[in-house]
Amino acid sequence: MIESLRSTVAGVLSPHGPAVQASHSYTPGDFSVHFFMQLAVILLACRIVGWAGKKLFNQPQVVGEMIAGVVLGPSLLGLLFPDAQLALFPRETRNVLYAGAQLGVGLYMFMVGLTLRLDHVRSKAKSASMVSGAGIVVPFVMAALITPWLLDVPGLFLPGVSQANATLFMGACIALTAFPMLARIINERGLANSSLGTLSLTAGAFDDAASWCVLAIVLATFGGGPGVALLAIGGAVLYVGFMLLWGRRLLAPLGAAVEAKGEMSMTVLAVTLILFCLSAFLMDAIGIHAIFGGFVMGACMPRGLFVEELQRKVEPLAVVLLLPMFFTYSGLNTRMDMVNSLPLLLVALAVLAVSVLAKFGACWAAARLSGEDNRTALGIGALMNSRGLMELIIINIGLQKGIIGPALFSMLVLMAIVTTMMAGPLFELVYGRRARSEGELDALPDGLVLDAA
């Protein structure tokens, strides 16, 4: 066993890492060695890039973590030091990292669900439904307009993909909101308990759920059968309906136990985490995504001391240790060197412009029509325009299932990164600075400062 571990460490440190790995048979001990080394590098990169993003570009920590994931992948580290990158993240070990990534993002969305204010949801139901509807309908209309042009560009979509499926896939990509990213930005900007934050989270959740359902329909035509779409959509509707009608009453004894004791016992914590895991499993098993299961369970959990104790015990570990694995795993599948000609660059810029117009413009207009003031509507549009790593998840599925080619994949990665980096500064420009100057929002936490401009 010791010799096996030594050979694995030698493979990681060797400048000819991939050659060593090719002849190395992985054991459970080898996976452990790689996992701890990977996790240390991931945490270090996320802290450094996140700090730099805050100081130099006024970006929240979450954006730095997303960029750090791309930096650790083939786009930068793999481009400059390919042997070292493959030795640090060999393909044989990525399933372990994937499991940690899903746990991290699912648990974080569970914590986000705990902050959901249902009273705000009810009071903003009209605005949320209009913003969500516009954020779904307009992107699909724009996708229908540009998809015939994209189909004429060789290599963007793979042979055999119909115009209808291509349109649905592009519509889902444009309509998507980076739900984990949106939640993190809302928390870091002091909006977690505000009506604007709740409205944006609610509309973003609906938009993402609709996008995943459309993706399930597209995948059903690629060998999965109509049962895939029916299971995903029908199962999600039934589960959410059950949790909203009876979930809070069934979970109330957990809150009562914490209130009675004055703190959360290890038993209550264990039961809570079991319920989270089962909810995430159910959503993942039916074809939606684990994060929605985590969010729905969190939204139905008891409030009060229960939430305070759970945040104190779980949130730091989820945010600092587990969530960065999600960003890195997605970054390992990202290639930024695929848009390598002027015509493809122009196509990429067109996709970016259409995506911003369809999401930011539609959500702003819908919020205004529903009665929100212009400043609030602009803030909602800025937040909803972020795509983030949720976009990378859906386009990775499209690439793996043979819907899109590497060039379109890279264009959509570029769109995801740009719209995510836009979100924070644009929000501060149109809403945050004035709101803080007027005392509507607290100062930014963790030393996050605003540009002088």
N, C-alpha and C positions, 0 to 999 in steps of 0.2 A: 504493500500500500504506500509506504514511504517513497519507494522508488517511482511509483506511478505519479505521486504528487510532485516529486522533484522533476520528472520529465515534463510535466505540464507547465510548471513554473519556468523551466528552461525554454519551453516552446513560446511562452509569453514574452520572455526577455530576449529571445534570439532574434537577430535581424532577419532571419530566414524563417520566421514564425509559421507561415502557411505550409512550407515544405515539411516542417516538423510535424504540424498537425495532420497533414495528409497521411502520414504513416503511423499516427498515434491512435490507439483505440481508447475511447473515452470511458472512464469509470465514474461511479457516483462521486468519488473524491475529486476527480478532475473537474466536474461541474461545480463543485463547491469552491474550489480554488478560483476558477474563472469568475464565478458569481460575486465573490467578495471583492476581487480586484475590480471587476466592472462597476460594482456599486460605489466603491471608493472614488473611482475616476469620474463617474456620473455626478456624484455629490459635489466633488471639487469643481468640475466644469460648470455645473449649474450655479454654484455660489459665485464663481469668478465672473461668468458671463452675465449673470443676473445683476451683480454689483456694478459692472461696467455699463450695462444697459440703463440702470438707474442714474448713474452719475453723468454719463456722456450723452444719452439720448432720451432721458425722461421716460423710460419704458418701465412698466411694472415688472416685478420679479418673474412673473409667469411668462412674459415674452422672452426674457433672457433664458429661461429654462427651455423654451421651445427652440430657440436658436442654438442653444448648447447641444440639444439632441441632434440637430442637423450638422453641427460642427464635428461631433463625434462619429458621424456616419461617413459614407463614401464621398460626400460632397466636398469635404475639406480635409479631415484627418486621413481619410482613405485616398484622397488625391495626392496629398503631400507625402504621406508615409503609409503606403498601402500594406506593406508587410506587417508593420506594427498594428495597424487598425484591424486587420484580419486575425492577427494573433490575439489581440485583446477581446474582440467580439467574433469568435469563430461561429460559423453557422450552426454547428452542432449544439451550441449552448443557448441559442436564442429562444428556444421554447421556455426555458427557465425564466429568462428575462421577460418574456411575454406574459407569463402567469403573474409575475410581480407587478407588471405594468397594469394589468386588468384589475388587480387588487387595489393598487394605488388610486387609479382614477375612479373606480367604483366606490371606494370608501370615502374619497373626497366628495363625490356627488351625494353620498349619504349625508355627510356633514352639511353640505349646502342645503339639502332638503330640510334639515332641522331649522334653518333660518327662514324658511318660507312663511310669509305672513298671509294666512288664508283670508284674513279680514281685508287686506289690501287687494288680494285676488278678486274677492267679491265686489269691492268698491270700484275696482278698475276692470271689471269683466268686459264692459263694452270696448274700452280702449285696447285691452289685451287681445280680444277676438278680432278687432279690426286690424291691428298691427300684425298679428299672426297671419290672418288671411291674406293681407297684402304682401307679406313676406314670403308667402308660398305661391300665390297666383301670378304675380308679376314676374318672378324669376322663371317660371315655366313658360310664360308668354315670350319672354326674351330668348329663352332657350329654343323655342320653336322657330324664332326668327333667324338665329345664327347657326343652328345645327346643319341645315343644308349646305351652307358655306364651308363649315368645318369638315363635312363628309367629303367635300371635293379636294381637301388637302391630303395628299397621300400620307398614310402612316398614323394619323391622329386616332381614327377608329379602326379596329381590326376588321378584316373581311368577314362578311356574314352578319354584321350588326345592322339591323334595319334602322330606317330613319326614326321610326316611333320609339324604339328602344334607346337610340342615341339621344333623342330629345328628352326622354324621361330621365336618363342618367345625367345629362347636363343640367336639367332643371333641378334635380336633387342636389347637385353640387353647388349651384348658385344659390338655392334657397337655404342651404345649411347655415346654421349659426353655431359658432364654436361654444357649445354649452358649458363644458368645463372651463374654458378660457374666459367666457363671459362671466361665469360665477366668480372666478378668481379676481378678475378686474373689478367687479362690483364690490367684492369684499375689501380689496386693497384700496379702493377709492372711497370707502366709507358709505356705500349705498345699500348695504345688506338689508337694512330695516326700513328703507325708504320705499315710497310707492313707485318711484321711477325704477328702482332696482327690481322690485317684485314684478312690475309690469314687463320689464325686459326679460327677466328670467322665465316668466310664464309664457310669453310669446316665443322666446327662443326654444323652450321645451317642446311646444306644439310644432314649431317649424321643423325641429330635428326629428321628432317622431314621424311627421308626415314624410320627410325625406327618406327615412329608413324604410317606411312602408312602401314608398315608390321604388326604392332599391330592391326590396323583396319581390315586387312585381316584375322588375326587369330580370332579376336572377331566376325567377320562375320560368322564364322563357329560354334559359340557358341550361336546362337539364334538371332543375329542381322540381318542376311541375307546379301547377296552381296551388297545391297544398301548402307550399312554402309561404306564399303570400297570404293565404287564408289563415294559416296558423299564426303568422306574425301579427297581422292586423287584428284578427278576432281575439287572439289571446291577450294582446295588450289592452284592448278595450275592456274585456271582461275583468282583467286583473285590476286596472286602474279604477273601474267602477266599483268593484268589491272593496278596495282599500278606502275609497272616498266615502262609501256608504257605511261600512262596518269596521274598517281598520282602526280608526282612532279609539273607538269604544273597546275593541278587543285588546288594544295595547295600553289602555289607561292604567291597568294594575301595575305596570312597570313604573310609571310616574308616581303612583301612590306609594310604592315601596321606597322609592328614593326620598320622597317628601317625609315619610314617616321616620326614616333613619337619619335624615339630614345629610346623607352622602350616598354615592352609588357603590353598592357592594360588588365584589368580583363576580358573584352569581348573576346579578342583574346585567352587568357588563357582558358576561359571556352569552346570556340569553339574547341580548340586543344584537351582538355580533353574529350570532347564529341566524337570527331573523334577517339581518342584512345579507348574509351569504345566500340564504334561500331565495330571497327576492331577486338578487343579482343573477343567481343561477336560472331562475324561471324566465327572466327576460332574455338572457343569453340563449337559453335552450329553444325558445320559440322563434328566434331569429331577429330580435330587435337589437338590444345591446345591454350589457350588464349595468351600465351607468344609469339607465332609466329605472331599473329595478332598485338600485341604491337610492336614487332621488325620490322615488315614490314612497319607499319605506321611511326615509327620513322625514318627508313631508307629513306623514301620518303619526309620527312618534309624539309622545306627550311633551308638553312645553314646560317652562319653569325651571326648577332646579335640575330636572333630568337632563335638559339640554346643556345647562352650564357644566354639569359634571362630565357629560360625554365629550363636550368640547375640550375640557381640561385634560381628560385622559387620552383621547384618541387623536384629536386634530393635529397637534404638533408632529406626531409620528407619521400621519398620513401625508401632510404637506411637505415636510422636510425630507423624509426618507423614501416613501413609496411613490409619490406622484412623479418625481423626476424620472423614474424608470419608464413611465408611459411616454414621456417626451423623447427619451433616447431610443426606445424601441421603434417608434415611428420614424425618427431621424435616420435610423439604420437602413430604412427602405426608401430613402429619398435621394434622388440624383439631380443636382442642380446644373449639370453640364450637358444636358440633353437639348436645350434650346440653343443650337449652335450655328444658326444662319439668320440673315436679316429677315427673310420672309416669315420664318418661324417666330422671330422676336416680335414682328408686327402682329402676328396672330395672337401671341401671348398678351400683348398690350391691349388688343381688342377684347379678349376674354376678360382681362382685368377691368377694363372700363365698363363693359356690360354688367359685370358682377356687382360693381360698386353702385352703378345707376339703378339696377334692379332691386338691390337690397336696401341700401341707404336711402335712396329716393323714395321707394315705395313705403318703407316703414315711417319715414318722416311725414309723408303725405297722409298716411292712414292715421297717425297720431294727431295730426292737425284736424282732420275731419271728425275725429272722435271727441274733440273738445280740449285737447292739451294745448298749452301755450307754445309759441314757436321755439323757445329755448329748450323746453322739455322735449318737444318733438325731435329737435336736432340731436339732443343727447341720446334719445332712444335709437335714432337712426345710426348714430356713430357706434353704439354698443352692438346693435344687431348686425352690423356689417362685418364683424369679426368672424373669420372662418376657423383659423387655428388648426389644431391637430385632429379635430373631428373630420375636417376636410381630408386630411391625410389618411384617415382610416377608410373613408368611403372610396377614395380614389385608389387606394391600395387594393381594395376588394375588386374594383373595376379592372385594374391591371391584371390581377391574379385570375379573374374569371374570363379574360379575353375580350373585354368590352372596349378598352382604350389601349393605345400604344404608349411606349415610353415618352414620346415627345409631348403628347397631350397631358400625360401624367405630370411631367415636369412643369408645364404651363400652369396646371392647376395647383401645384405646389407653390409656385411663385405667387399666384393669386392668394393662396392661403396665408403666406407669410406677410405679404404687403398689406392685406386688409386687416390682419391681426396687429401689425405694428402701427397702423393708422388709428386703431380704436382708442387707445389711451390718450394720445396727444389731441386727437380730434375732439374727443369728449371733453377734455379740459378746456379746449378753445371755445366750444359752443355752449358749454354748460358749467363745468366744474369750477372754474376760477371765479366766476361771478357768484355762484352759489356759496362758495367758501367765504368770499369777501362780505357777503350779506348774512353770514352766520347760518345758512341753511344746511351746510355740511361741515363736519369736523375737518381738521387739518389732515393731510395725507400721512398715513402711518409709516413706520420703519424708515424714516428719513427720506422718503420719496419727495423730491422737490420739483417745482414747476420751472419751466423755462422763463427767461426774462422777456422773451418775445411775446 
